[in-house]
Amino acid sequence: MVKKLSKSSQSSPDEARFASSGLFSPPKSAIPLAERIRPQRFEDFVGQEHLVGENGTLRKMLDSGNVRSMILWGPPGTGKTTLARLIAGRLQADFFQINAVSSGVQELREIISTAEKSLEIGRRTILFIDEIHRFNKAQQDALLESVENGSIILIGATTENPSFEVISPLLSRSQVYVLDILGETELRKILRQTIEQDEPLKKVREQAGDKPLLAPDAEEEMVRLSGGDARVMLNALEVSLDLAGPDFRRDPATLGKKTPVQISRDIVREAYQIRHYKYDRTGEEHYNTISAFIKSIRGSDPDAAVYYLARMLEAGEDPKFIARRLIILASEDIGNAEPYALTLATACFTAVDYVGMPEARIILAQTTTYLASCPKSNAAYMSIEKAAADVREKPYLPVPLHLRNAPTKLMEQLGYHKDYKYAHSFQNHFVEQQYLPDEIKDRIYYEPTEIGRESALKKYLESIWKKRKK
């Protein structure tokens, strides 16, 4: 479904959307709290000072009037959608919002056609695509020309690394801005502002009498369990109100007739449980859990690994994010101790992409438990780290002459390729000769362990190379 907010509308995005639909406008209390209190001015926006603060990058760009297409990359609930709407409001531009999960190429073409007509009469159009990382290549390709010629200003929002999920031509035409997870101070400010300023909540607060709507330990718990996601926190506040007393959205006047409404810490905990926010997070969102997941696999504990996998999936983590981490781990922490681990992890990503949730959890569980149960080696990882250190320290060491190609007569005369020994012409397809530059000719980067299949590689290399026998 396309959501459009014209620059000529002076109402909130929700009021404009309902009005344009031809339906009656619902009471404010029927609109989700997180939507009701969405900031309408940059001055009311909380967080992301590096982007919207006095010297913020986006603020400076808007002040100059030179706004380019952009990708907003950050965790959920950090303000990506709000920023897109605020930018549209500042530019007095038409605003279209679509979700990549439910939109297709035809819908994009219709929006682009409308934007081109608007541009002819001097009106700019912002197309906001939520979860742009879920667009396939064909859908992203459909945006290129319009972004290039300026028919639309694209603002894409993603929780995934754009370099993995957004095609290079689109990335090169856009600026990537990183949004930080919200800290405790910012979340408290959002929570208190919401309670103070939201109209339906004001009525609830009045019924609470002298008591604050949130008990002090309840506020602390609500911020802690949000995991840095303001939307999660505000949704939990709504559920907490339902648990604490009568449904204020139906009849605010009935509140407080018998017992003043106050939200306790236990109510907050119950609200988060109902909303299925199962991450045990302390303001760092999924990072603590993914770290525990990786370390459990590295530590060969399949039980802990699958537990953290379940926590991530239950909390709504993108399964492809988990699958990508497994691919990296298969090389970094298992390597040649069990080379098949990389094959399985790569197949896991493909299968997860094909199948989707909820069945993808079975594929992830199979791969996770296998990788956790494999013998471990970081020898391959350490080899590239040590080699890279030498390259940085001595970047211009000459390649030995006998290893150089000699496509011209001059190169032959200079000794290129001379005395090179073709390994396959010798017994066991090996002959000892120098491959590294002279200055580091005896350096050993790859030191295989005696674990798993890597032990066979260690024995073979030591049997053929004198420098390894030392």
C-alpha positions, 0 to 999 in steps of 0.5 A, a space after each residue: 500500500 502506498 502512503 502519500 503525504 502532499 506538501 500542501 497538507 498541513 495535517 499530520 501524516 496519519 490525518 492526511 492519509 485517512 482523509 485521502 482514503 475517503 473514510 472517516 478519521 479515527 479518534 487519535 486514541 485509535 492510532 498507535 501511540 508510536 505513530 501519534 507522537 511521531 515528531 513533526 519538527 526537527 526540533 522535537 526529534 530525539 537522538 542522532 545528533 551527528 545527523 540532525 543536531 546543530 552541526 549534523 550532516 543532514 541538517 547542513 544538507 537541508 540548510 543548503 537545499 542540496 538534498 541527495 538520495 540516501 540510505 538510512 541504515 540503523 537498528 529498528 526504532 531509531 527514527 529512520 521513518 521519522 527522519 524521512 518524513 521530516 526531510 519531506 516536510 522541510 523540502 515541502 515535497 510530495 511524500 510516498 511511502 512504500 514497504 519493500 515486502 509488499 510492493 512491486 515494480 509496477 507500483 514503483 513505476 506508477 510513483 515515478 510517473 507521478 513524480 515526473 509530472 510533478 517535477 514539470 511543475 516544480 514540485 519535488 517528490 520523496 520516495 521512502 522505501 522501508 526495508 529496502 534491503 528486501 527489494 530484489 535486484 530487478 526492483 532496485 534496478 527500476 529505481 536507477 534512472 529516476 534517482 540518476 535524473 532527479 525525478 525522485 529523491 530516494 530515501 531507503 531505510 534498512 536494518 541490514 548493511 547496505 553493501 550486502 543488500 543494496 546493488 552497487 549502482 544504487 549505492 553509488 547514487 546515494 549517500 549512506 547515513 548510519 543511525 545509532 542505537 538509542 541510549 538510555 538518556 534518549 529513551 527516557 526523554 522520549 518516554 517522558 515527552 510522550 507521557 507529557 504531550 500525548 493527548 489521550 495519555 494526558 487524560 489517563 495521567 489526570 486520572 492517576 491523581 498525584 501518582 506518576 503514571 509510571 512508577 520509578 522502577 517501572 520507567 527504568 524497566 521499560 527503558 531497559 527492556 526496549 533494547 534501544 528501540 523507541 517503537 518497542 518501548 512505546 508499544 509496551 507502554 500501550 500494552 502496560 496501560 491496558 494491563 493497568 486499567 480499563 481500555 482508555 482508548 474506548 472511554 477515557 472518562 471511566 479511568 480512575 473511578 475506583 483505583 488510580 492508574 499507575 504502571 508498576 515494574 511487574 506490569 511492564 515486564 508482563 507487557 514485554 512478555 505479551 509483546 514477545 520481546 524476548 531479547 534480554 537486552 540492556 540498551 545494545 539491541 541484538 549485539 549482546 545476543 549475536 556476540 553470545 551466539 558466535 562465542 558459543 559456537 566458537 567455544 563448541 557448545 551447541 546447546 548454548 548456541 542453539 539457545 541464543 539462536 532461538 532468542 534471536 529468532 523469537 525476537 524477530 531477528 532477520 534470519 539472513 543476518 544470522 546466516 551471514 554470520 555463520 558463513 564468516 564464522 565457518 572460515 574464521 573459527 573452523 577453517 581447514 579443521 573442517 572445510 565442509 563447514 564453509 560449504 554448509 554455511 553457504 548452503 544455509 544462507 541460500 536455503 534460508 533465502 529460498 525458504 524464509 521463516 518459520 521453516 528457516 529456523 530448522 536450517 539455521 539450527 542444523 547449521 548452528 549445531 554442526 558448526 558448534 560441534 566441529 573441531 576449531 582452528 583460526 589458522 587461516 584467519 591468523 595467516 591473512 592477518 599476519 600476511 596483511 601486516 607484512 604487506 602494510 609494513 613493506 608494501 613494495 617488495 619485488 616479486 621474484 623474477 622466476 615467478 613473473 610472467 614474460 609476455 615480451 622479448 624484453 621481459 625474457 631478456 631481463 630474466 622474467 620467468 627464467 628458472 621457474 620450475 613447473 611443479 607438475 613436472 616433478 615427482 609428487 607434483 612438488 619441487 622446492 623453490 622460493 615463492 616469497 620475496 627475498 626479504 621475507 623468503 622464510 616467513 611462515 604465515 599459515 600454521 595449521 593446527 593438529 585438530 581435525 582435517 587440518 592435522 593432515 595438512 600440517 603433516 604434508 606441509 612439514 614433509 615437503 618444506 624444509 623451512 617448516 621442519 625447523 
